[in-house]
Amino acid sequence: MLHIKQIKDMLSKIMTIGSLLIALTSMAQTPKLKNEKQTIMNQKQLDKKTENEIKSFVYAWYSRFDKGTSMSEITPFLPDETVEFVYPQATLNSVEELVKYADQSFAAIKSSAHYINEISVYKIGENQFEIICPHTYHALTADDKMMQMDFVGRMKIDINLKTKKDPSGKLFKVTAYKVALQNTISK
C-alpha cells in the first residue's frame, strides 16, 4: 500500500513531467505562434492608433470652423476636385462649389462652436473610414441672432490620398460629408 508521502511524490513528478511536456510543446510552437500573435497585436495597435488619429482629426476639423477658418486652411484636407458634401440646403460635388458655399456661410456667421457628443469610426475600405459624429452647433449670426442645430455629421475620410496640396498623402482627406439635421432653434 502506498503512503501519502509516496502519493504526493508521484503527483509532484507527474506535475513536473506534465509541465515539461507543456513547455516543450509550446516551445516547439513559439516562433509561429509568437509571429501570429505579434502580427495580430501589431494590427490591433495600428487600427487603434489610426482610430485615435481620426478622432483627433475630427475634433481639429470642427475646431477650425469654431475659430473662424478660411478655406485655404481646409482645402489641404480635401481631394483635388470631387467631393460629396450634402447639407439640408445644398449638395456640393466639387471642391470649387464647396469653397464658394463655405465662403458664403462664413460671411453669415460671427462666431460658432461645435459641441461634439461622440465620434464613431468605421473602417469601410483599405484606406477609407466613415465617421459618425452627432453634435450640436451653436452660432451667432452676422445679424446677431443665436442659432442652435442638433445634427449628425457623417464624414468619409481617405488616408494616404495624394493631392496637389499634399503630394505625400500624409493628411487625412474628407471626401464626403453629409448632415442629417435633427433639430433647429433660432433666437
N, C-alpha and C positions, 0 to 999 in steps of 0.2 A: 504494500500500500504506500502511495506517495504521501509525503509530508507536505504540509502547507508551504514550507520553505522551498521544497523542490518544485512545487507547482508555480510558485512566484518566480523562481529562477527560470523555469521553462517559458513562462509567459514573457518574461523580460527578454529572453533570447529570441522568441518568436517576434516580439515587437521590434527588436533591433534588426532582425533579418528582414522584416516587412518594410521598415524604414529605409534600409539599404536598397531593397528592390525598388521602392518608390523613387528614391533618389537616383538610382541608375536609369530607371525608365525615363524620368523627367530630364536627366542629363542628356540622354540619347535624343530627346525631342527638343531640347532647349534652343539650338540655333534656329530651327524652322519656326517653332512656336514664338520664340523671342522676336524674330523678324516680323511675323504676322501681327503679334501684339503691338510691337513698336509702330508698324505701319498703320494699324487701326488707331492707336493713340495719337500718332502724328496727324492723321486725317481729322480726328475729332478736335484736336487742338487748333489745327488750321481753320476748320469750319467755325469754331467758336471765336477765334481771333477775327476772322472775316466778318462774322455776325456783329461782333462788338465794334469793329471799324465802321460797318454800315450804319449802326445805330448812332455812333458818334457823328458820322457824316450827315445823317438826317437832322440831328439837333443843330448842327452847324448850318445846314441848308436853311432851316426856318429862322434861325438866329440872324442870318444875313438880312432877311427881309425885315425883321424887327428893328435892326439897327439902321435901316434906310439904305439899302444897297442900290447899286446901279447894275444894269445888265452886263456891263463889262466884267463885273465880278462873278456873274452867274454863268456866262457863256462857256468858260473853260470846262464846266461840268455838264455840258450838253454835247450831243453828237454834232457833226458838221452841218447837216442840213435838215434831216427829217426827224420830227418828234411827234408825239401824240399827247397833247395837253388838252384835257376836257374839263371845262368849268361849266357851271349851270347856265351861264350866259354866252359861252363861246367855245368852239372847238378849234384848236390850233394845230396845224400839221407841219409847220416848218419853224425853224429857229427864227427866221425873219418875222413871221407872224407873231411868234411869242414875244420877241423883243418889242415890237410895236404895242402889243397888248399890255405888256408889263410896264412900259413907259407911261401909258395912259393911266394904268392902275396906280402906279407910284405917285403920279401927279394928284390923284384924288385922295391920297392918304397922308395925313400929317405924321402920325405915329401908329405903331401897331405892336401887338405881342401875340405869340402863339403859345398856348398852354397845352402841352402835349400830355395826353393821358397814358399812352403806351406806344411802343413800337414793336411790331412783329415782323420778323424777317423770314422769308421762304425762298429756298433755292429752287429756281424753275428751269435752269439750264446750266451748262458747264460754267459760264461766266455771267449768268443772269440771276437777278434776285427780284422778288416782289416784296414791297414793304407796305404794310397796312398800318396807318397811323391816325387813330381817332384823336381829335383835339379841338380846342376852342380858340377862335381867332377874335381878338379884341382890336378895334381900330378907332382912331379919332380921324374923322374925315376932314377934308380941306374946308368944309363949311361948318366945322366944329360940332358935328353930330357924332355921338357914340354908336358904334355898331358892334354886335357880337354875333358870331356864326359858329355853330357846332357842326362839324363835318368830319368825314372820314376821308383822308387822303390815301390814295393807292398809287404808289410810285414803283416804276420799274427801273432798275439800275443795272447797267452793264459794267463789269470790271474788265480791265485790260483792253478797253476800246481805245484805239489810237485815233487822234483827230489832229486837225491843223493846229489847234491851240494847245494840244497836249500830245505831241508825237510819241512820247514814251508810253502813253496809255496808263500812267500811274494814278490818274484821278478817276474817281467814280463818275459815270455819266448817267444822268437822268434821261432816259429815252421816252418815258411815258409818265403821265401824271393825270389822275382822274379825281375829281372832287365829288363826293356824294354828300350833299347838303342835308343836314339833319334838322336844323333849327336856325332861325334868324331873328335877332332883336335889334331894333333901332330906336335911339332915344334922341 
